[in-house]
Amino acid sequence: MTPSVNKIHHSRQLTETNSNYGNILTLYDRLLGTYTPAERAHSVIYGLDDVDPVGTGSFPGLLSVPFATATSVRRATRSKSAVPSARVASQQ
């Protein structure tokens, strides 16, 4: 596994992220069809789509990312669970 081959695994594009899983050898990636050639490494754009680059530009900002994500997941879960109970209350 070369640095260029590993670099592709950290791409923003889902098709590239879901490739090159090997740590030392690319044998299993090649056998299972998840290998992406190193030539694509020159055009890789790093990062996550759901993380604010300005907010994570500092060490404390990076440390806060898991907590911010967990909070947003909890809010989304609560809002989804609140909708059915509101429907039940309105039907009674």
ZATORTI-971753 format. One record per residue: residue in three letters; x, y, z of N, C-alpha, C in turn. Coordinates in Angstrom, 1 decimal. Each point is the difference from the previous one (the first is absolute). Layout:
<atoms>
(atom 'ALA'; (X; Y; Z); (X; Y; Z); (X; Y; Z))
...
</atoms>
This chain:
<atoms>
(atom 'MET'; (0.9; -1.2; 0.0); (-0.9; 1.2; 0.0); (0.9; 1.2; 0.0))
(atom 'THR'; (-0.1; 0.9; -1.0); (0.8; 1.2; -0.1); (-0.8; 1.1; 0.6))
(atom 'PRO'; (0.6; 1.1; 0.3); (-0.7; 1.2; 0.5); (-1.1; 0.5; -1.0))
(atom 'SER'; (0.4; 0.0; -1.3); (-1.0; 0.4; -1.0); (-1.2; -0.8; -0.1))
(atom 'VAL'; (0.1; -1.4; 0.2); (-1.1; -0.9; 0.0); (-0.9; 0.3; 1.2))
(atom 'ASN'; (0.7; 0.2; 1.2); (-0.8; 0.2; 1.2); (-0.7; 1.4; 0.0))
(atom 'LYS'; (0.6; 0.9; -0.7); (-0.5; 1.4; -0.1); (-1.4; 0.0; -0.6))
(atom 'ILE'; (-0.2; -0.9; -1.0); (-1.3; -0.1; -0.6); (-1.1; -0.3; 0.9))
(atom 'HIS'; (0.3; -0.9; 1.0); (-1.0; -0.4; 1.0); (-0.6; 1.2; 0.8))
(atom 'HIS'; (0.8; 1.1; 0.1); (-0.5; 1.1; 0.8); (-0.6; 1.1; -0.9))
(atom 'SER'; (-0.5; -0.3; -1.1); (-0.6; 0.9; -0.9); (-1.4; 0.4; 0.4))
(atom 'ARG'; (-0.5; 1.1; -0.5); (-1.4; 0.5; 0.3); (-1.0; -0.8; -0.8))
(atom 'GLN'; (0.5; -0.6; -1.2); (-0.9; -0.7; -0.9); (-0.3; -1.4; 0.6))
(atom 'LEU'; (-1.2; -0.4; 0.1); (-0.4; -1.2; 0.6); (0.6; -1.2; -0.7))
(atom 'THR'; (0.1; 0.0; -1.3); (0.5; -1.1; -0.8); (1.5; -0.2; 0.3))
(atom 'GLU'; (0.7; 1.1; 0.3); (1.4; -0.1; 0.4); (0.2; -0.4; 1.4))
(atom 'THR'; (-0.9; 0.5; 0.9); (0.1; -0.3; 1.4); (-0.2; -1.5; 0.2))
(atom 'ASN'; (-0.9; -0.6; -0.7); (-0.3; -1.4; 0.1); (0.9; -0.9; -0.8))
(atom 'SER'; (1.3; 0.4; 0.0); (1.0; -0.8; -0.7); (1.3; 0.0; 0.8))
(atom 'ASN'; (0.9; -0.9; -0.4); (1.4; 0.0; 0.6); (0.0; -0.2; 1.5))
(atom 'TYR'; (-0.7; -1.0; 0.5); (-0.1; -0.3; 1.4); (1.3; -0.6; 0.6))
(atom 'GLY'; (0.8; -0.6; -0.8); (1.2; -0.8; 0.5); (0.9; 0.9; 0.8))
(atom 'ASN'; (0.7; -0.6; 1.0); (1.0; 0.7; 0.8); (1.4; -0.2; -0.5))
(atom 'ILE'; (0.3; -1.2; -0.4); (1.4; -0.3; -0.5); (0.0; -0.4; -1.5))
(atom 'LEU'; (-0.9; -0.9; -0.3); (-0.1; -0.5; -1.4); (-1.3; 0.4; -0.6))
(atom 'THR'; (0.0; 0.2; -1.3); (-1.2; 0.3; -0.8); (-0.6; -1.3; -0.6))
(atom 'LEU'; (0.4; -1.1; 0.5); (-0.4; -1.3; -0.5); (-1.5; -0.2; 0.1))
(atom 'TYR'; (-0.6; 0.2; 1.2); (-1.4; -0.2; 0.2); (-0.8; 1.1; -0.7))
(atom 'ASP'; (0.5; 1.2; -0.1); (-0.7; 1.0; -0.8); (-0.1; -0.4; -1.5))
(atom 'ARG'; (1.0; -0.5; -0.5); (0.1; -0.4; -1.4); (-1.0; -1.2; -0.2))
(atom 'LEU'; (0.0; -1.0; 0.9); (-0.8; -1.2; -0.1); (-1.5; 0.4; 0.1))
(atom 'LEU'; (-0.3; 0.9; 0.9); (-1.4; 0.3; 0.3); (-0.5; 1.2; -0.8))
(atom 'GLY'; (0.8; 0.6; -0.8); (-0.5; 1.0; -0.9); (-0.1; 1.4; 0.6))
(atom 'THR'; (0.7; 0.2; 1.1); (0.0; 1.3; 0.7); (1.3; 0.8; -0.2))
(atom 'TYR'; (0.8; -0.4; -0.9); (1.3; 0.7; -0.2); (-0.2; 1.1; -1.0))
(atom 'THR'; (0.6; 1.2; 0.3); (0.0; 1.1; -0.8); (1.5; 0.4; -0.3))
(atom 'PRO'; (0.4; 0.1; -1.3); (1.4; 0.2; -0.3); (0.5; 1.3; 0.6))
(atom 'ALA'; (1.3; 0.1; 0.3); (0.7; 1.1; 0.6); (0.0; 1.3; -1.0))
(atom 'GLU'; (-0.3; -0.2; -1.3); (0.0; 1.1; -0.9); (-1.1; 1.0; 0.4))
(atom 'ARG'; (-1.1; -0.5; 0.6); (-1.1; 0.9; 0.4); (0.4; 0.9; 1.2))
(atom 'ALA'; (1.1; -0.3; 0.7); (0.3; 0.7; 1.2); (0.3; 1.5; -0.3))
(atom 'HIS'; (0.4; 0.3; -1.2); (0.3; 1.4; -0.2); (-1.2; 1.0; 0.0))
(atom 'SER'; (-1.2; -0.6; -0.2); (-1.2; 0.9; 0.0); (-0.8; -0.2; 1.2))
(atom 'VAL'; (0.5; -0.6; 1.1); (-0.8; -0.3; 1.2); (-0.2; 1.3; 0.7))
(atom 'ILE'; (-1.3; 0.2; 0.5); (-0.3; 1.1; 0.8); (-0.4; -0.6; 1.4))
(atom 'TYR'; (0.7; 0.4; 1.0); (-0.2; -0.5; 1.4); (-1.2; 0.7; 0.7))
(atom 'GLY'; (-0.5; -0.6; 1.0); (-0.9; 0.6; 0.9); (-1.3; -0.8; 0.2))
(atom 'LEU'; (-0.9; 0.6; 0.8); (-1.3; -0.6; 0.3); (-1.0; 1.1; -0.4))
(atom 'ASP'; (-1.1; -0.5; -0.7); (-1.0; 0.9; -0.4); (-0.8; 0.7; 1.1))
(atom 'ASP'; (-0.1; -0.7; 1.1); (-0.9; 0.4; 1.1); (0.8; 0.7; 1.1))
(atom 'VAL'; (1.2; 0.4; -0.2); (0.8; 0.7; 1.0); (0.4; 1.3; -0.5))
(atom 'ASP'; (-0.2; 1.1; 0.9); (0.4; 1.3; -0.4); (1.5; 0.2; 0.1))
(atom 'PRO'; (0.7; 0.3; -1.1); (1.4; 0.2; 0.1); (0.5; 1.2; 0.8))
(atom 'VAL'; (-0.8; 1.0; 0.1); (0.3; 1.2; 0.9); (-0.1; -0.4; 1.5))
(atom 'GLY'; (-1.0; -0.7; 0.3); (-0.2; -0.4; 1.4); (1.0; -1.1; 0.5))
(atom 'THR'; (0.6; -0.7; -0.9); (1.0; -1.0; 0.4); (1.4; 0.4; -0.3))
(atom 'GLY'; (0.2; 1.3; -0.2); (1.3; 0.5; -0.3); (1.0; 0.1; 1.2))
(atom 'SER'; (-0.5; -0.4; 1.2); (0.8; 0.1; 1.2); (-0.1; -1.4; 0.7))
(atom 'PHE'; (0.9; -0.2; 0.9); (0.0; -1.2; 0.8); (-1.2; -0.2; 0.8))
(atom 'PRO'; (-0.5; 1.0; 0.7); (-1.3; -0.1; 0.8); (-1.1; -0.2; -1.0))
(atom 'GLY'; (0.0; 0.6; -1.1); (-1.1; -0.2; -1.0); (0.0; -1.5; -0.5))
(atom 'LEU'; (1.1; -0.6; -0.2); (0.1; -1.4; -0.4); (-0.5; -0.9; 1.1))
(atom 'LEU'; (0.3; 0.3; 1.2); (-0.4; -0.8; 1.2); (-1.5; 0.1; 0.2))
(atom 'SER'; (-0.7; 1.1; -0.5); (-1.4; 0.1; 0.2); (-0.8; -0.7; -1.1))
(atom 'VAL'; (0.6; -0.4; -1.1); (-0.7; -0.6; -1.1); (-0.9; -1.2; 0.4))
(atom 'PRO'; (0.5; -1.0; 0.7); (-0.8; -1.2; 0.4); (-1.2; 0.4; 0.8))
(atom 'PHE'; (0.1; 1.0; 0.9); (-1.1; 0.4; 0.9); (-1.0; 0.8; -0.8))
(atom 'ALA'; (0.4; 0.8; -1.0); (-0.9; 0.8; -0.8); (-0.8; -1.0; -0.9))
(atom 'THR'; (0.6; -1.0; -0.5); (-0.6; -1.0; -0.8); (-1.0; -0.8; 0.8))
(atom 'ALA'; (0.3; -0.4; 1.2); (-0.9; -0.8; 0.9); (-1.2; 0.9; 0.3))
(atom 'THR'; (0.2; 1.2; 0.3); (-1.1; 0.9; 0.3); (-1.0; 0.2; -1.2))
(atom 'SER'; (0.6; 0.1; -1.2); (-0.9; 0.2; -1.1); (-0.8; -1.3; -0.3))
(atom 'VAL'; (0.7; -1.2; 0.2); (-0.7; -1.3; -0.2); (-1.1; -0.1; 1.1))
(atom 'ARG'; (0.2; 0.4; 1.2); (-1.0; -0.1; 1.1); (-1.2; 0.9; -0.4))
(atom 'ARG'; (0.3; 1.2; -0.5); (-1.1; 0.9; -0.4); (-0.8; -0.6; -1.1))
(atom 'ALA'; (0.6; -0.5; -1.0); (-0.7; -0.6; -1.1); (-0.8; -1.2; 0.4))
(atom 'THR'; (0.5; -0.8; 1.0); (-0.8; -1.2; 0.5); (-1.2; 0.5; 0.8))
(atom 'ARG'; (0.2; 1.0; 0.8); (-1.1; 0.5; 0.8); (-1.1; 0.6; -0.9))
(atom 'SER'; (0.4; 0.7; -1.0); (-1.0; 0.6; -0.9); (-0.8; -1.0; -0.8))
(atom 'LYS'; (0.7; -1.1; -0.3); (-0.7; -1.1; -0.7); (-1.0; -0.8; 0.9))
(atom 'SER'; (0.5; -0.2; 1.3); (-0.9; -0.7; 0.9); (-1.1; 0.9; 0.5))
(atom 'ALA'; (0.1; 1.3; -0.1); (-1.0; 0.9; 0.5); (-1.2; 0.0; -1.0))
(atom 'VAL'; (0.3; -0.2; -1.3); (-1.1; 0.1; -1.0); (-1.0; -1.1; 0.2))
(atom 'PRO'; (0.3; -1.3; 0.2); (-1.1; -1.0; 0.2); (-0.8; 0.2; 1.2))
(atom 'SER'; (0.6; 0.5; 1.1); (-0.7; 0.2; 1.3); (-1.0; 1.2; -0.2))
(atom 'ALA'; (0.4; 1.0; -0.8); (-0.9; 1.1; -0.3); (-1.2; -0.5; -0.8))
(atom 'ARG'; (0.2; -0.9; -0.9); (-1.1; -0.5; -0.9); (-0.9; -0.8; 0.9))
(atom 'VAL'; (0.5; -0.9; 0.9); (-0.8; -0.8; 0.9); (-0.9; 1.0; 0.9))
(atom 'ALA'; (0.6; 1.0; 0.5); (-0.7; 0.9; 0.9); (-1.1; 0.7; -0.8))
(atom 'SER'; (0.2; 0.4; -1.3); (-1.0; 0.7; -0.8); (-1.1; -1.0; -0.4))
(atom 'GLN'; (0.2; -1.3; -0.1); (-1.0; -0.9; -0.4); (-0.9; -0.4; 1.2))
(atom 'GLN'; (0.4; 0.3; 1.2); (-0.8; -0.4; 1.2); (-1.1; 1.0; 0.3))
</atoms>
